[in-house]
Amino acid sequence: MRVFARVSPEHKVMIVKALKANGNIVSMTGDGVNDAPSLRAADIGLAMGKTGTDVAKGAADMILTDDNFATIKKAVEEGRNIYRNIKKSVIYLLSSNIGEIVTMFIGVIVGWPAPLSAVNILWVNLATDSLPALALGADPGTPEVMKEKPRSPKESLFAHGGVPLLIIYGILFGAITLFGFILGCYEATFGPHLFTFSQLEHIDFSNMNVVNEGRTFAFTALAVSELLHAIGMRDVKKSIFRMNHLNNWMMWVAVGVGIVLQFIVVQTPVNQVFNTNPLTFIQWLTVLGLAALPLVMHEIIVLFLFLKKKLAAKQVN
């Protein structure tokens, strides 16, 4: 830390420019006319709202209305939490969409009928994905963000593991959906028998009743898995068992409403629009088991990051 006392306006500007030249993001606070040049030279000029002169306010980017420096800390914390929420929402939505792309691409490559119909995909994107994404955007955040290092303005939104998360969850959603499709087609062909891969070549994909049963499994597994995935996306570095799930009631509303809506489009006469078949209680349990896999993956990733951090700390010591 360096302390400069009785600094002239010219020297204030020099200090600001020197800090910027070293790659720092510089914020300057001031209230007088002499502070105006350095307020304008800084990345973020912050003028006092009560005691500041009009010249200082005009040169600044922001005005601190209560002249309380603790408010600056609160504003930085709020800004970091907002950025984290945007990042979580984007990664959540993109990973879900990548899963749908993987599902359709592999389904076409292996010669199966489309595991999801157009109306299934539209429903998942509009009804299932949107509510949890909004809940993630309104997440209250945590004071722990102030312990993180400042973020570079040139840093990508997908930095610090964003791309691996997209790939991992995208492939996982694709695998869940494809397995759900095959499992539904298998049960429609052979009944609720023990699943064996040797029987896959005997599935009659030309029978639309078989295909619709498979699409029902795939559609429901994808929709519910994305709803549950949103719970883990609240904090990719913390176990769901250590999260405070009571401070974001919107997430529970989003997940609950999403599951109810999915139940309606599968179990009620509305299913004729989606070409889905009602599922039995055992089939729902099977689908829920598949849908819980993203939460299992979340815990594996959290454990991996924890062990990696421990190993790094041990190497430093």
Phi and psi in degrees as a GROMACS rama.xvg file:
@    title "Ramachandran Plot"
@    xaxis  label "Phi"
@    yaxis  label "Psi"
@TYPE xy
-121.143  138.616  ARG-2
-119.557  125.322  VAL-3
-115.012  127.468  PHE-4
-114.97  148.714  ALA-5
51.3272  50.7224  ARG-6
-86.3362  135.55  VAL-7
-75.7403  160.773  SER-8
-55.6121  -38.2162  PRO-9
-64.3926  -41.6361  GLU-10
-69.584  -32.2901  HIS-11
-60.844  -43.4816  LYS-12
-64.7096  -40.3108  VAL-13
-63.4114  -40.7181  MET-14
-63.619  -44.0236  ILE-15
-61.0846  -45.8886  VAL-16
-67.5043  -35.5527  LYS-17
-65.2081  -42.0459  ALA-18
-64.1489  -41.7389  LEU-19
-65.4373  -36.1881  LYS-20
-65.0426  -25.7052  ALA-21
-87.2746  8.2501  ASN-22
88.644  12.019  GLY-23
-87.9329  150.407  ASN-24
-91.9509  117.661  ILE-25
-106.268  129.745  VAL-26
-114.204  135.58  SER-27
-122.76  129.214  MET-28
-108.777  144.939  THR-29
-167.65  165.301  GLY-30
-135.22  -13.9411  ASP-31
-104.003  173.467  GLY-32
-62.4463  -38.2828  VAL-33
-67.2706  -17.8075  ASN-34
-83.8221  -12.5948  ASP-35
-57.137  -46.1363  ALA-36
-60.2259  -43.24  PRO-37
-72.7158  -31.3187  SER-38
-62.4091  -40.1336  LEU-39
-74.3852  -30.6777  ARG-40
-76.5552  -25.8226  ALA-41
-72.4661  160.42  ALA-42
-64.0666  -40.0895  ASP-43
-132.898  107.793  ILE-44
-90.4719  128.548  GLY-45
-124.232  111.397  LEU-46
-98.563  150.572  ALA-47
-74.2174  133.588  MET-48
-80.8723  -32.2626  GLY-49
-89.0088  -49.9826  LYS-50
-98.7764  -7.55565  THR-51
-72.5842  148.033  GLY-52
-80.2899  163.471  THR-53
-63.3071  -33.8737  ASP-54
-64.5982  -44.5166  VAL-55
-63.9764  -41.5608  ALA-56
-65.2879  -36.796  LYS-57
-69.815  -30.1711  GLY-58
-84.448  -18.6255  ALA-59
-83.5334  159.224  ALA-60
-85.6479  -31.4187  ASP-61
-137.478  158.542  MET-62
-124.33  126.614  ILE-63
-87.1001  101.004  LEU-64
-67.0313  -29.9357  THR-65
-100.828  1.24849  ASP-66
56.3175  25.3385  ASP-67
-106.793  118.238  ASN-68
-67.5956  -22.5948  PHE-69
-64.3989  -26.07  ALA-70
-65.7671  -32.1046  THR-71
-62.8122  -44.3687  ILE-72
-60.1576  -43.9654  LYS-73
-62.4497  -39.3792  LYS-74
-66.259  -40.3088  ALA-75
-64.5186  -42.8706  VAL-76
-61.7968  -43.9703  GLU-77
-64.3519  -40.9663  GLU-78
-63.5839  -40.9664  GLY-79
-65.3561  -40.3792  ARG-80
-66.2285  -37.7799  ASN-81
-62.9059  -43.9861  ILE-82
-62.1608  -43.0891  TYR-83
-61.5653  -40.199  ARG-84
-65.8219  -40.7406  ASN-85
-61.8994  -44.3165  ILE-86
-62.5681  -44.153  LYS-87
-61.6267  -43.2846  LYS-88
-65.3708  -42.5142  SER-89
-65.2975  -46.6259  VAL-90
-64.0417  -38.9026  ILE-91
-61.3553  -48.3796  TYR-92
-68.2963  -42.5002  LEU-93
-67.9416  -39.8293  LEU-94
-63.8647  -36.5625  SER-95
-65.1481  -43.5892  SER-96
-67.9012  -36.7736  ASN-97
-63.2114  -38.0009  ILE-98
-60.087  -40.2727  GLY-99
-67.1269  -39.0683  GLU-100
-64.4993  -44.5428  ILE-101
-60.0574  -42.3489  VAL-102
-60.3189  -51.8433  THR-103
-68.4395  -38.2309  MET-104
-65.1755  -49.2375  PHE-105
-67.442  -38.3247  ILE-106
-58.2318  -41.0074  GLY-107
-70.6208  -41.0378  VAL-108
-60.3295  -42.6669  ILE-109
-84.8936  -3.55006  VAL-110
87.5738  15.1175  GLY-111
-81.6449  161.564  TRP-112
-63.6306  159.159  PRO-113
-56.3206  121.081  ALA-114
-63.4832  -23.793  PRO-115
-130.004  138.236  LEU-116
-84.3479  168.398  SER-117
-61.002  -39.262  ALA-118
-70.0685  -30.4411  VAL-119
-63.4341  -47.2779  ASN-120
-64.1301  -42.0511  ILE-121
-62.3183  -41.0985  LEU-122
-64.8095  -44.4722  TRP-123
-62.1584  -42.5505  VAL-124
-70.5612  -36.0029  ASN-125
-89.7197  -43.8464  LEU-126
-95.9453  -43.7815  ALA-127
-83.1311  -44.8503  THR-128
-76.3559  -37.5711  ASP-129
-66.1855  -41.7038  SER-130
-64.6862  -48.928  LEU-131
-63.9423  -34.3035  PRO-132
-63.0729  -39.9177  ALA-133
-65.2017  -39.7484  LEU-134
-65.4829  -37.6825  ALA-135
-64.9026  -38.4081  LEU-136
-66.3613  -23.2411  GLY-137
-101.91  12.8567  ALA-138
-60.8191  133.33  ASP-139
-67.3386  -16.2331  PRO-140
78.1547  -167.946  GLY-141
-149.326  146.681  THR-142
-63.7425  -13.8888  PRO-143
-62.645  -17.7778  GLU-144
-64.3607  -23.1393  VAL-145
-72.3713  -12.2367  MET-146
-85.2526  -10.8689  LYS-147
-79.2354  153.99  GLU-148
-70.3631  152.163  LYS-149
-57.9253  143.15  PRO-150
-90.9457  135.755  ARG-151
-70.0598  137.973  SER-152
-65.3654  -17.0289  PRO-153
-90.0103  -2.43247  LYS-154
-69.2888  137.716  GLU-155
-71.0277  152.172  SER-156
-62.8232  -22.5623  LEU-157
-102.481  16.6838  PHE-158
-70.7426  164.837  ALA-159
60.3553  47.3171  HIS-160
93.6095  6.59841  GLY-161
-65.3783  -43.576  GLY-162
-65.5854  -48.0577  VAL-163
-57.4197  -37.2053  PRO-164
-63.3387  -42.5307  LEU-165
-59.324  -45.1039  LEU-166
-67.7137  -47.307  ILE-167
-61.3631  -52.3545  ILE-168
-72.3245  -32.1574  TYR-169
-61.6986  -46.7503  GLY-170
-65.2303  -39.4119  ILE-171
-64.1597  -44.5845  LEU-172
-62.0545  -39.2323  PHE-173
-63.0535  -43.2898  GLY-174
-65.0346  -41.6881  ALA-175
-61.1432  -45.7325  ILE-176
-66.7297  -44.2481  THR-177
-65.7228  -42.3498  LEU-178
-65.9356  -38.168  PHE-179
-61.3395  -40.7331  GLY-180
-62.8159  -48.1228  PHE-181
-65.2728  -39.6647  ILE-182
-64.6532  -40.7488  LEU-183
-65.4725  -43.5874  GLY-184
-64.1024  -37.4032  CYS-185
-63.8381  -46.5823  TYR-186
-66.9863  -36.5254  GLU-187
-66.7283  -27.3328  ALA-188
-88.0155  -46.4235  THR-189
-111.04  -6.10238  PHE-190
85.761  -179.075  GLY-191
-75.6938  62.8915  PRO-192
-99.0774  169.738  HIS-193
-61.8742  129.3  LEU-194
-71.5568  128.234  PHE-195
-134.534  136.363  THR-196
-68.0632  -23.1188  PHE-197
-66.1282  -20.6928  SER-198
-90.3953  -4.25838  GLN-199
-61.8979  -35.7945  LEU-200
-69.9608  -11.7256  GLU-201
-97.5788  1.64498  HIS-202
-70.3036  132.995  ILE-203
-91.7794  92.1294  ASP-204
-75.079  -8.50775  PHE-205
-80.4469  -13.1639  SER-206
-86.8135  116.192  ASN-207
-67.3234  -27.6664  MET-208
-64.2064  -38.8996  ASN-209
-66.4516  -45.3335  VAL-210
-64.2403  -42.4011  VAL-211
-64.8696  -35.6391  ASN-212
-65.1602  -42.2138  GLU-213
-64.2694  -41.7025  GLY-214
-65.6559  -33.1799  ARG-215
-63.2614  -45.6079  THR-216
-61.368  -49.2431  PHE-217
-63.7147  -46.5574  ALA-218
-59.8953  -46.6904  PHE-219
-71.2635  -40.9478  THR-220
-62.3333  -42.2772  ALA-221
-64.9961  -46.7811  LEU-222
-62.7431  -47.8039  ALA-223
-71.4594  -36.7823  VAL-224
-64.4619  -36.6698  SER-225
-69.739  -34.8061  GLU-226
-63.5003  -45.7913  LEU-227
-70.6858  -32.0963  LEU-228
-60.8094  -33.8212  HIS-229
-60.9244  -31.4151  ALA-230
-63.857  -45.0584  ILE-231
-70.2315  -29.1477  GLY-232
-70.5314  -9.31365  MET-233
-59.1447  -34.0955  ARG-234
-155.084  106.117  ASP-235
-74.1044  -9.17731  VAL-236
-106.019  2.73386  LYS-237
-128.524  138.412  LYS-238
-63.1413  147.781  SER-239
-65.4727  -19.3989  ILE-240
-81.0293  -10.3683  PHE-241
-110.683  -0.0470637  ARG-242
-81.0046  152.909  MET-243
-91.3617  94.9251  ASN-244
-79.2843  -6.45777  HIS-245
-87.3094  -13.435  LEU-246
-90.2746  4.79535  ASN-247
-137.235  80.1064  ASN-248
-66.4421  -23.8637  TRP-249
-63.6031  -32.1168  MET-250
-66.0363  -42.395  MET-251
-66.5587  -37.3158  TRP-252
-64.3178  -44.0623  VAL-253
-62.5141  -45.9509  ALA-254
-67.1962  -43.5351  VAL-255
-63.7496  -47.0956  GLY-256
-63.7954  -39.8198  VAL-257
-62.5383  -42.8668  GLY-258
-67.2344  -40.1087  ILE-259
-62.9065  -43.9696  VAL-260
-62.9092  -40.015  LEU-261
-66.1196  -39.0269  GLN-262
-61.2561  -39.6945  PHE-263
-64.8958  -44.4695  ILE-264
-75.1046  -8.90417  VAL-265
-104.377  -41.0037  VAL-266
-99.1027  -15.1873  GLN-267
-105.033  170.359  THR-268
-58.0577  -13.8547  PRO-269
-61.6187  -19.2911  VAL-270
-63.1188  -16.0855  ASN-271
-64.6147  -31.1869  GLN-272
-69.71  -34.164  VAL-273
-97.2574  0.221812  PHE-274
54.6134  43.2987  ASN-275
-111.36  159.757  THR-276
-112.274  145.813  ASN-277
-60.165  142.53  PRO-278
-102.261  147.111  LEU-279
-78.8503  171.448  THR-280
-60.641  -42.4832  PHE-281
-65.0638  -39.6752  ILE-282
-65.813  -36.7596  GLN-283
-63.406  -40.5111  TRP-284
-62.9045  -39.2668  LEU-285
-63.1274  -45.1477  THR-286
-63.3916  -41.701  VAL-287
-64.605  -34.4016  LEU-288
-63.2782  -43.0588  GLY-289
-64.55  -41.3274  LEU-290
-67.5026  -21.8979  ALA-291
-81.131  -7.50534  ALA-292
-60.9228  -36.7051  LEU-293
-60.3686  -33.3265  PRO-294
-70.184  -36.7608  LEU-295
-63.0149  -43.8027  VAL-296
-62.6906  -37.8759  MET-297
-58.8756  -45.0589  HIS-298
-66.1493  -35.3532  GLU-299
-65.5994  -42.4653  ILE-300
-65.643  -41.9856  ILE-301
-61.1031  -43.5994  VAL-302
-63.355  -41.1852  LEU-303
-62.4959  -45.0302  PHE-304
-65.0927  -36.5729  LEU-305
-64.7701  -47.1005  PHE-306
-65.0724  -36.9144  LEU-307
-64.288  -41.7429  LYS-308
-65.5593  -41.7159  LYS-309
-62.2953  -42.1205  LYS-310
-64.9288  -41.4171  LEU-311
-64.2348  -40.749  ALA-312
-65.3812  -37.3599  ALA-313
-67.5494  -37.9729  LYS-314
-67.9731  -34.5864  GLN-315
-67.7128  -40.9308  VAL-316
